[in-house]
Amino acid sequence: MLTAFTAGLLLITVSELGDKTFFIAAILAMRHSRRLIFIGALAALAAMTILSVLMGQVVSLLPKLYVYYAEIVLFVAFGLKLLYEASQMPAKGECEEAEEALEAVQKAEAKIRHKESNLAVVIKAFVMTFVAEWGDRTQFATISLAAGYNAFGVTTGAILGHGVCAAIAVTCGRLIAKRISERKLTAVGGLLFLLFALVSYLEGV
């Protein structure tokens, strides 16, 4: 369980820091109560984590050999994809994830013509975060981890990782966003995926 917890915590923390959901929380926190945005964002990320772990448990019912190779292939594929994306990014420049997040927030808030209640703010943070996270690489990574590792460990580790990133986003997201190197974070994420592919391979040998 400790291995699963550590894997979930590391993978999610590195992958989510500077991700689209990170910037959505950071931008919303500049316009609304930080506490409300944190509650909504973390609730969405926790729900997505639990859903992904359940999907992973369904996948784990497949023959162990298939799950073993599929897990390695997925981690390698994500790792190489991220490293390739990092190599194509300029050393400096605007963060694409931040631009997409800002556009999403602006579209959502353009529809609001009156002051929102606390519940409405929480729901908005929940929905925007959940939609942005759906189909994200961290969702598939969580599914892969849950298929091969302890489900409870992956769940707690991943939720804690999401909580750390969400807390950073709502408290000092604007400051962090100016200093985040999307290229470096993407490269680190790619290397981490490859590391987990190696660990998964060695555990099955």
Residue pairs with C-beta under 8 A, 6 or more apart in sequence:
1 150
1 152
1 153
2 153
3 149
3 150
3 153
4 145
4 149
4 150
4 151
4 152
4 153
4 154
4 157
5 150
5 153
5 154
5 156
5 157
6 157
7 145
7 149
7 153
7 154
7 157
7 196
7 199
8 142
8 145
8 149
8 153
8 154
8 155
8 156
8 157
8 158
8 160
8 161
9 157
9 158
9 160
9 161
10 157
10 161
10 192
11 138
11 141
11 142
11 145
11 158
11 161
11 192
11 193
11 196
12 138
12 141
12 142
12 157
12 158
12 161
12 162
12 165
13 161
13 164
13 165
14 185
14 188
14 189
14 192
15 137
15 138
15 141
15 189
15 192
16 22
16 138
16 161
16 162
16 165
17 165
17 168
17 180
17 185
18 95
18 97
18 180
18 182
18 185
19 97
19 136
19 138
19 165
20 97
20 100
20 101
20 104
20 132
20 136
21 41
21 45
21 101
21 129
21 132
21 133
21 136
22 97
22 101
22 165
22 166
22 168
22 169
22 173
23 95
23 97
23 98
23 100
23 101
23 102
23 169
23 173
23 177
24 41
24 101
24 104
24 105
24 125
24 128
24 129
24 132
25 37
25 38
25 41
25 125
25 129
25 166
25 169
25 170
25 173
26 101
26 169
26 170
26 173
26 174
26 176
26 177
27 101
27 102
27 105
27 173
28 37
28 41
28 105
28 121
28 124
28 125
28 128
28 170
29 37
29 38
29 169
29 170
29 171
29 173
30 173
30 174
31 105
31 109
32 116
32 121
32 125
33 118
33 121
34 170
34 171
36 118
36 121
36 122
36 125
37 121
37 122
37 125
37 170
38 166
38 167
38 170
39 122
39 125
40 121
40 122
40 123
40 124
40 125
40 126
40 129
41 125
41 126
41 129
41 166
41 169
41 170
42 159
42 162
42 163
42 166
43 122
43 126
44 125
44 126
44 127
44 129
44 130
44 133
45 129
45 133
45 159
45 162
45 163
45 166
46 159
46 162
47 130
48 130
48 133
48 134
48 139
49 142
49 155
49 158
49 159
49 162
50 155
52 139
52 140
52 142
52 143
52 146
52 158
53 142
53 143
53 146
53 151
53 154
53 155
53 158
54 146
55 143
55 146
56 142
56 143
56 144
56 145
56 146
56 147
56 151
56 154
57 146
57 147
57 151
59 67
59 70
59 143
59 146
59 147
60 67
60 146
60 147
60 148
67 147
67 148
68 148
68 200
68 204
70 144
70 147
71 144
71 147
71 148
71 197
71 200
72 197
72 200
72 201
72 204
74 140
74 141
74 144
75 141
75 144
75 193
75 194
75 196
75 197
75 200
76 193
76 194
76 197
78 137
78 140
78 141
78 190
78 193
79 190
79 191
79 192
79 193
79 194
79 197
80 190
80 194
81 190
82 137
82 186
82 187
82 189
82 190
82 193
83 186
83 187
83 190
83 191
83 194
85 186
85 190
86 183
86 184
86 186
86 187
86 190
89 182
89 183
89 186
90 183
91 183
95 177
95 180
95 182
96 182
97 182
98 177
101 132
104 128
104 132
105 128
108 124
108 128
116 124
133 139
137 189
141 193
142 154
142 158
145 154
145 158
145 196
146 154
146 155
148 200
168 176
169 176
